[in-house]
């Protein structure tokens, strides 16, 4: 099974887009994961550039944050349809709200499934704080009722939500792994979704804990006969990244950390 690696646009928005794509190619990523503007001309220009560089695309949705469910649902649909028009491999969606009812979040899943059926673009739903999937045990409740739901697993969020490495939530973790179709490779810890630097010995236990989970995801995909599995190293820009308390500058280089994470995967999963 081939693992395809995707570079997040997050953190590189300030540089010219073609410079970003050139850096993605130089480092050895297979594609990019990103959102797109609602302006059709700008959207299509960026999508065409990605294609011209020979890069694959995962479209990312995160912008729908409206509290009012009716407004939220309309904007959610608009965003997903806009992303589907870029013809990505799939859409990774930060769906719903942690305070929405099951019925409300499920209505968004149904809407996403309808758009997926209409466009032929799969939609996976990311595990993320503030969304339907903000905690392991809550996500398990949804997956028990909706076994067809496919998720993009970013388990770093659950570590900080639970203030643990989920040692006492193995059943919920296994339910998530069974439903995982895409992976965000960021290392969290008990007090935050992103360790300051996964490369240093002080954070090796957290890194190893995440690799224990990621090993199971990769093994499952291989056993199920998947030809390709997608991984996005997604250490984020500030405020995810720890800043120096006096200078306000990042303690590490986000681009370098994500490239290191990809190389760590490549060495582990030859």
KEKE-3310 file (N, C-alpha, C; in steps of 0.2 Angstrom, whole numbers, plus 5000, padded with zeros to 4 digits):
npx = (5004:5003:5007:5001:5007:5002:5003:4999:4991:4989:4997:5006:5000:5004:5014:5017:5006:5011:5024:5023:5018:5029:5038:5032:5033:5047:5050:5044:5031:5015:5004:4992:4983:4969:4959:4947:4944:4927:4925:4923:4932:4945:4946:4945:4957:4967:4965:4967:4981:4987:4984:4992:5004:5006:5001:4991:4975:4967:4953:4948:4937:4933:4927:4914:4905:4894:4882:4868:4858:4851:4856:4869:4868:4865:4876:4886:4882:4885:4899:4903:4899:4906:4919:4919:4918:4931:4936:4943:4952:4945:4934:4939:4931:4927:4915:4899:4894:4900:4890:4878:4863:4862:4853:4854:4868:4868:4860:4868:4877:4870:4866:4879:4882:4872:4877:4889:4885:4879:4890:4900:4911:4919:4915:4924:4923:4931:4939:4939:4941:4927:4918:4907:4914:4922:4927:4933:4924:4911:4912:4912:4899:4892:4897:4893:4880:4880:4887:4892:4898:4913:4929:4941:4955:4961:4969:4975:4968:4959:4967:4970:4957:4953:4962:4972:4981:4971:4971:4961:4950:4950:4940:4933:4943:4946:4935:4935:4947:4943:4934:4942:4947:4956:4971:4977:4992:4997:5005:4998:4996:4993:4989:4987:4984:4996:5012:5027:5038:5040:5052:5062:5069:5061:5048:5046:5039:5025:5025:5027:5016:5006:5011:5008:4994:4993:5000:4990:4980:4986:4989:4976:4971:4979:4977:4963:4965:4967:4974:4980:4984:4980:4989:4991:5004:5001:5006:5003:5002:5005:4991:4993:5006:5019:5024:5038:5039:5044:5048:5038:5040:5039:5044:5049:5051:5037:5036:5047:5045:5034:5039:5048:5040:5033:5044:5048:5037:5039:5050:5046:5035:5040)
npy = (4994:5011:5026:5042:5058:5074:5091:5104:5120:5129:5140:5144:5154:5167:5168:5169:5159:5150:5149:5142:5130:5126:5124:5113:5103:5102:5097:5085:5081:5073:5080:5093:5099:5109:5124:5133:5149:5157:5164:5160:5162:5164:5152:5142:5145:5142:5129:5124:5127:5119:5106:5108:5107:5094:5089:5081:5084:5087:5094:5106:5109:5121:5133:5136:5142:5147:5150:5149:5136:5135:5145:5140:5128:5131:5139:5129:5119:5128:5129:5116:5112:5122:5117:5104:5107:5109:5097:5087:5074:5070:5078:5085:5088:5099:5097:5103:5107:5107:5109:5107:5097:5079:5076:5088:5089:5077:5080:5088:5078:5070:5080:5082:5069:5068:5078:5073:5061:5067:5074:5065:5066:5061:5064:5066:5067:5077:5074:5085:5098:5108:5104:5091:5080:5082:5075:5059:5049:5055:5055:5041:5038:5043:5036:5023:5024:5028:5019:5020:5032:5041:5046:5059:5057:5066:5064:5071:5081:5075:5071:5083:5087:5077:5077:5067:5053:5045:5032:5026:5025:5015:5008:5018:5024:5013:5012:5024:5022:5011:5018:5027:5036:5045:5053:5065:5070:5075:5079:5078:5083:5081:5094:5101:5103:5102:5097:5106:5103:5089:5083:5082:5074:5076:5075:5063:5052:5056:5057:5043:5037:5042:5037:5024:5023:5028:5017:5007:5012:5013:4999:4993:4999:4994:4980:4980:4981:4993:5003:5015:5026:5041:5054:5069:5078:5089:5100:5115:5133:5148:5151:5138:5134:5135:5150:5161:5168:5182:5187:5184:5176:5161:5145:5135:5130:5129:5123:5115:5106:5099:5094:5085:5077:5070:5063:5055:5046:5040:5033:5024:5017:5009)
npz = (5000:4996:5004:5003:5004:5011:5010:5021:5017:5027:5037:5027:5020:5017:5008:4990:4980:4970:4974:4985:4980:4973:4984:4990:4981:4980:4993:4993:4994:4990:4987:4991:5005:5007:5009:4999:4991:4990:4978:4962:4951:4956:4964:4954:4947:4956:4959:4946:4945:4954:4949:4937:4942:4944:4956:4969:4976:4992:4997:5010:5023:5034:5038:5041:5054:5060:5073:5073:5067:5055:5047:5047:5041:5028:5024:5026:5016:5004:5005:5004:4991:4984:4986:4981:4967:4964:4961:4970:4978:4989:5001:5016:5031:5044:5053:5059:5076:5093:5102:5096:5093:5092:5081:5074:5070:5063:5053:5045:5041:5033:5023:5018:5013:5003:4994:4991:4984:4973:4967:4967:4975:4989:5006:5021:5039:5050:5066:5079:5090:5097:5087:5081:5084:5096:5106:5112:5117:5114:5100:5098:5101:5091:5080:5083:5081:5068:5058:5045:5043:5039:5044:5046:5055:5068:5081:5091:5096:5105:5115:5122:5126:5134:5143:5144:5138:5133:5139:5146:5137:5127:5119:5113:5105:5097:5090:5082:5075:5067:5058:5051:5037:5033:5038:5050:5055:5068:5084:5099:5117:5134:5138:5127:5109:5102:5103:5108:5100:5091:5088:5098:5113:5124:5121:5116:5122:5119:5106:5102:5108:5099:5087:5090:5089:5075:5069:5069:5062:5049:5047:5047:5035:5026:5027:5023:5010:5003:4991:4991:5005:5013:5021:5031:5037:5050:5059:5066:5062:5073:5083:5087:5087:5099:5106:5109:5125:5127:5114:5106:5095:5085:5092:5085:5067:5058:5045:5043:5054:5050:5038:5043:5050:5040:5034:5045:5045:5032:5035:5044:5038:5027)
capx = (5000:5006:5005:5002:5008:4999:5006:4994:4992:4989:5004:5010:4995:5007:5018:5014:5004:5015:5030:5021:5017:5036:5041:5028:5036:5054:5051:5043:5024:5012:4999:4991:4977:4968:4952:4947:4939:4921:4926:4924:4938:4951:4945:4947:4964:4971:4964:4971:4988:4988:4984:4997:5010:5005:5000:4985:4972:4962:4949:4947:4932:4933:4925:4907:4905:4888:4879:4862:4858:4848:4861:4875:4867:4865:4883:4889:4881:4888:4906:4905:4898:4912:4925:4918:4920:4939:4938:4948:4951:4939:4933:4939:4926:4926:4907:4894:4896:4900:4884:4872:4861:4863:4849:4857:4874:4866:4857:4874:4880:4865:4867:4886:4881:4869:4882:4894:4882:4878:4896:4905:4917:4918:4916:4925:4922:4937:4939:4941:4938:4922:4914:4903:4918:4926:4929:4933:4918:4906:4912:4910:4891:4889:4899:4889:4873:4881:4893:4894:4902:4920:4932:4948:4957:4966:4968:4978:4962:4956:4972:4969:4950:4952:4968:4975:4982:4966:4972:4955:4945:4952:4935:4931:4948:4946:4929:4937:4952:4939:4931:4946:4949:4962:4975:4981:4998:5000:5006:4996:4998:4987:4987:4987:4984:5002:5018:5031:5043:5040:5059:5066:5068:5056:5041:5046:5033:5019:5026:5027:5009:5003:5013:5005:4988:4994:5001:4984:4976:4989:4988:4970:4970:4983:4973:4957:4967:4968:4980:4983:4981:4982:4992:4993:5007:4998:5008:5000:5005:5002:4992:4994:5013:5021:5028:5043:5035:5046:5049:5032:5041:5038:5050:5051:5049:5032:5037:5052:5042:5029:5043:5051:5035:5033:5050:5047:5032:5042:5055:5042:5031:5043)
capy = (5000:5017:5031:5048:5063:5080:5097:5109:5127:5132:5143:5147:5158:5174:5168:5168:5152:5146:5148:5137:5124:5124:5121:5107:5098:5101:5093:5078:5079:5071:5084:5098:5100:5116:5126:5138:5155:5156:5167:5155:5163:5163:5145:5138:5147:5139:5122:5122:5127:5113:5101:5109:5105:5087:5088:5079:5089:5086:5100:5106:5114:5123:5140:5137:5143:5151:5147:5148:5130:5136:5149:5136:5123:5134:5140:5122:5117:5132:5128:5109:5112:5125:5113:5099:5110:5109:5090:5084:5066:5070:5084:5084:5093:5101:5098:5104:5111:5103:5110:5105:5091:5074:5077:5094:5087:5071:5083:5090:5072:5068:5085:5080:5063:5070:5082:5068:5057:5071:5076:5059:5068:5058:5069:5064:5072:5077:5074:5092:5102:5113:5101:5086:5075:5085:5070:5052:5046:5058:5052:5034:5038:5045:5030:5017:5025:5030:5016:5022:5038:5040:5051:5061:5056:5070:5062:5076:5085:5071:5071:5089:5087:5072:5078:5061:5049:5041:5025:5023:5025:5011:5006:5023:5025:5008:5013:5029:5019:5007:5022:5032:5036:5050:5055:5071:5068:5080:5076:5082:5081:5081:5101:5105:5099:5102:5098:5112:5101:5082:5080:5082:5068:5077:5074:5056:5048:5058:5055:5036:5036:5044:5032:5018:5024:5028:5011:5003:5015:5011:4992:4992:5001:4989:4974:4980:4981:5000:5004:5022:5030:5048:5057:5076:5081:5095:5104:5121:5139:5151:5150:5131:5134:5139:5156:5164:5173:5188:5190:5182:5172:5154:5142:5131:5132:5125:5120:5110:5101:5095:5090:5080:5072:5066:5059:5050:5042:5037:5028:5019:5013:5008)
capz = (5000:4995:5008:5000:5009:5008:5014:5022:5016:5034:5039:5021:5016:5016:5002:4984:4979:4966:4978:4990:4977:4972:4990:4991:4976:4982:4999:4991:4996:4984:4986:4996:5008:5008:5008:4993:4991:4986:4972:4957:4947:4961:4966:4948:4945:4961:4957:4940:4946:4958:4944:4932:4945:4945:4963:4971:4981:4997:4999:5017:5025:5041:5039:5043:5061:5062:5078:5071:5063:5048:5043:5047:5036:5021:5023:5025:5009:5000:5006:5001:4984:4981:4986:4976:4961:4962:4959:4974:4980:4994:5006:5024:5033:5051:5053:5064:5082:5099:5106:5092:5095:5087:5076:5070:5067:5058:5047:5041:5038:5028:5018:5015:5009:4997:4990:4989:4979:4968:4964:4966:4979:4996:5012:5027:5044:5054:5073:5080:5096:5095:5082:5083:5086:5100:5111:5109:5119:5110:5093:5098:5101:5084:5076:5085:5077:5060:5056:5038:5043:5038:5048:5046:5062:5071:5088:5095:5099:5110:5121:5127:5128:5140:5148:5145:5132:5132:5141:5148:5132:5121:5115:5109:5101:5092:5085:5078:5070:5062:5054:5049:5030:5031:5044:5051:5059:5073:5090:5105:5123:5139:5139:5121:5103:5098:5107:5105:5095:5092:5087:5104:5117:5130:5118:5113:5124:5116:5099:5102:5109:5093:5082:5092:5085:5068:5066:5069:5056:5043:5047:5045:5028:5022:5028:5019:5003:5001:4987:4994:5011:5013:5027:5031:5043:5051:5064:5064:5064:5079:5090:5089:5089:5105:5105:5114:5129:5126:5108:5102:5089:5085:5095:5079:5061:5056:5038:5045:5058:5045:5033:5048:5052:5034:5034:5050:5042:5027:5037:5048:5034:5020)
cpx = (5004:5003:5007:5002:5006:5002:5000:4996:4992:4996:5008:5005:4998:5011:5014:5012:5008:5022:5029:5021:5024:5039:5038:5032:5043:5055:5049:5036:5021:5006:4998:4984:4975:4961:4953:4942:4933:4921:4928:4931:4944:4951:4948:4955:4969:4971:4968:4978:4990:4989:4990:5004:5011:5004:4993:4982:4967:4959:4947:4942:4932:4929:4918:4906:4899:4885:4872:4862:4856:4853:4868:4874:4868:4873:4888:4889:4885:4896:4907:4904:4904:4918:4925:4919:4927:4941:4943:4947:4945:4939:4934:4936:4926:4919:4904:4897:4896:4893:4877:4870:4863:4859:4852:4863:4873:4863:4862:4877:4876:4866:4874:4885:4877:4873:4887:4891:4881:4884:4901:4911:4915:4919:4918:4925:4928:4935:4942:4937:4933:4917:4910:4907:4924:4930:4928:4926:4911:4906:4910:4902:4889:4891:4895:4882:4874:4887:4896:4898:4909:4923:4939:4950:4962:4965:4971:4973:4960:4960:4971:4962:4949:4957:4971:4977:4977:4966:4966:4949:4947:4946:4933:4937:4948:4940:4931:4942:4948:4936:4935:4948:4954:4965:4978:4986:5001:5000:5003:4998:4992:4985:4987:4987:4990:5008:5023:5036:5043:5047:5063:5064:5062:5049:5041:5040:5026:5019:5025:5019:5005:5004:5009:4998:4988:4996:4995:4980:4979:4989:4981:4968:4973:4979:4966:4959:4967:4974:4984:4980:4984:4984:4994:4997:5004:4999:5006:5004:5002:4995:4993:5002:5015:5026:5033:5039:5037:5046:5042:5033:5041:5045:5053:5049:5043:5033:5042:5049:5038:5033:5046:5046:5034:5038:5050:5042:5035:5047:5052:5038:5034:5039)
cpy = (5006:5022:5038:5054:5070:5086:5102:5116:5131:5134:5146:5151:5165:5174:5167:5160:5148:5145:5142:5130:5121:5121:5114:5101:5097:5097:5086:5076:5077:5076:5089:5097:5107:5118:5131:5143:5153:5159:5162:5156:5161:5155:5141:5139:5143:5131:5120:5122:5121:5107:5102:5107:5098:5085:5085:5084:5085:5093:5100:5111:5115:5130:5141:5136:5146:5147:5145:5142:5131:5140:5144:5131:5125:5136:5134:5119:5121:5130:5121:5109:5116:5121:5107:5101:5110:5101:5087:5077:5066:5077:5082:5090:5093:5102:5099:5108:5106:5103:5109:5098:5085:5075:5083:5092:5081:5074:5085:5084:5070:5073:5083:5074:5064:5074:5077:5063:5060:5072:5070:5061:5065:5064:5065:5069:5072:5077:5081:5095:5107:5110:5095:5080:5078:5081:5063:5048:5048:5055:5045:5034:5039:5039:5024:5018:5026:5026:5017:5028:5037:5047:5052:5061:5061:5069:5066:5080:5082:5071:5077:5089:5083:5073:5071:5058:5044:5033:5022:5023:5021:5009:5012:5025:5019:5009:5019:5026:5015:5012:5027:5031:5041:5052:5061:5069:5074:5077:5080:5079:5082:5089:5105:5101:5098:5102:5103:5109:5093:5079:5079:5076:5069:5075:5067:5052:5050:5056:5047:5034:5037:5039:5025:5018:5024:5021:5007:5006:5012:5003:4990:4993:4996:4982:4974:4981:4988:5000:5010:5024:5036:5051:5064:5077:5088:5099:5111:5127:5142:5152:5143:5130:5138:5144:5158:5169:5180:5191:5189:5178:5165:5150:5137:5133:5127:5120:5114:5104:5096:5091:5084:5075:5067:5061:5053:5044:5037:5031:5023:5014:5012:5004)
cpz = (5000:5000:5004:5005:5006:5013:5015:5020:5022:5036:5033:5017:5014:5010:4996:4983:4975:4970:4983:4986:4975:4978:4991:4987:4978:4988:4998:4993:4989:4982:4991:4999:5010:5007:5001:4994:4988:4980:4967:4953:4950:4962:4960:4946:4950:4960:4951:4940:4949:4953:4939:4935:4946:4952:4964:4976:4985:4998:5006:5019:5032:5043:5041:5051:5064:5068:5077:5066:5056:5044:5042:5041:5029:5019:5022:5018:5004:4999:5002:4994:4981:4981:4981:4969:4959:4961:4963:4975:4984:4998:5013:5027:5041:5051:5059:5070:5088:5103:5102:5094:5090:5081:5071:5066:5062:5052:5042:5038:5032:5022:5014:5011:5003:4992:4987:4983:4973:4964:4963:4970:4986:5001:5018:5033:5049:5062:5075:5086:5093:5089:5085:5086:5091:5105:5109:5111:5116:5103:5093:5098:5094:5079:5077:5081:5070:5058:5049:5038:5043:5041:5046:5053:5064:5079:5093:5099:5105:5116:5125:5129:5134:5145:5149:5138:5130:5134:5143:5143:5126:5117:5110:5103:5095:5087:5080:5073:5065:5056:5050:5041:5028:5038:5044:5056:5063:5080:5096:5111:5128:5140:5133:5115:5099:5102:5104:5100:5096:5090:5093:5109:5122:5128:5115:5115:5120:5109:5098:5103:5102:5087:5083:5088:5078:5065:5065:5063:5049:5042:5044:5038:5024:5021:5023:5012:4999:4997:4989:5000:5011:5020:5026:5037:5044:5057:5062:5065:5070:5078:5092:5091:5095:5103:5110:5118:5129:5119:5104:5096:5090:5088:5089:5073:5059:5050:5040:5049:5054:5041:5037:5049:5046:5033:5039:5048:5037:5029:5041:5044:5027:5016)
residu = (UNK:UNK:UNK:UNK:UNK:UNK:UNK:UNK:UNK:UNK:UNK:UNK:UNK:UNK:UNK:UNK:UNK:UNK:UNK:UNK:UNK:UNK:UNK:UNK:UNK:UNK:UNK:UNK:UNK:UNK:UNK:UNK:UNK:UNK:UNK:UNK:UNK:UNK:UNK:UNK:UNK:UNK:UNK:UNK:UNK:UNK:UNK:UNK:UNK:UNK:UNK:UNK:UNK:UNK:UNK:UNK:UNK:UNK:UNK:UNK:UNK:UNK:UNK:UNK:UNK:UNK:UNK:UNK:UNK:UNK:UNK:UNK:UNK:UNK:UNK:UNK:UNK:UNK:UNK:UNK:UNK:UNK:UNK:UNK:UNK:UNK:UNK:UNK:UNK:UNK:UNK:UNK:UNK:UNK:UNK:UNK:UNK:UNK:UNK:UNK:UNK:UNK:UNK:UNK:UNK:UNK:UNK:UNK:UNK:UNK:UNK:UNK:UNK:UNK:UNK:UNK:UNK:UNK:UNK:UNK:UNK:UNK:UNK:UNK:UNK:UNK:UNK:UNK:UNK:UNK:UNK:UNK:UNK:UNK:UNK:UNK:UNK:UNK:UNK:UNK:UNK:UNK:UNK:UNK:UNK:UNK:UNK:UNK:UNK:UNK:UNK:UNK:UNK:UNK:UNK:UNK:UNK:UNK:UNK:UNK:UNK:UNK:UNK:UNK:UNK:UNK:UNK:UNK:UNK:UNK:UNK:UNK:UNK:UNK:UNK:UNK:UNK:UNK:UNK:UNK:UNK:UNK:UNK:UNK:UNK:UNK:UNK:UNK:UNK:UNK:UNK:UNK:UNK:UNK:UNK:UNK:UNK:UNK:UNK:UNK:UNK:UNK:UNK:UNK:UNK:UNK:UNK:UNK:UNK:UNK:UNK:UNK:UNK:UNK:UNK:UNK:UNK:UNK:UNK:UNK:UNK:UNK:UNK:UNK:UNK:UNK:UNK:UNK:UNK:UNK:UNK:UNK:UNK:UNK:UNK:UNK:UNK:UNK:UNK:UNK:UNK:UNK:UNK:UNK:UNK:UNK:UNK:UNK:UNK:UNK:UNK:UNK:UNK:UNK:UNK:UNK:UNK:UNK:UNK:UNK:UNK:UNK:UNK:UNK:UNK:UNK:UNK:UNK:UNK:UNK)
# end
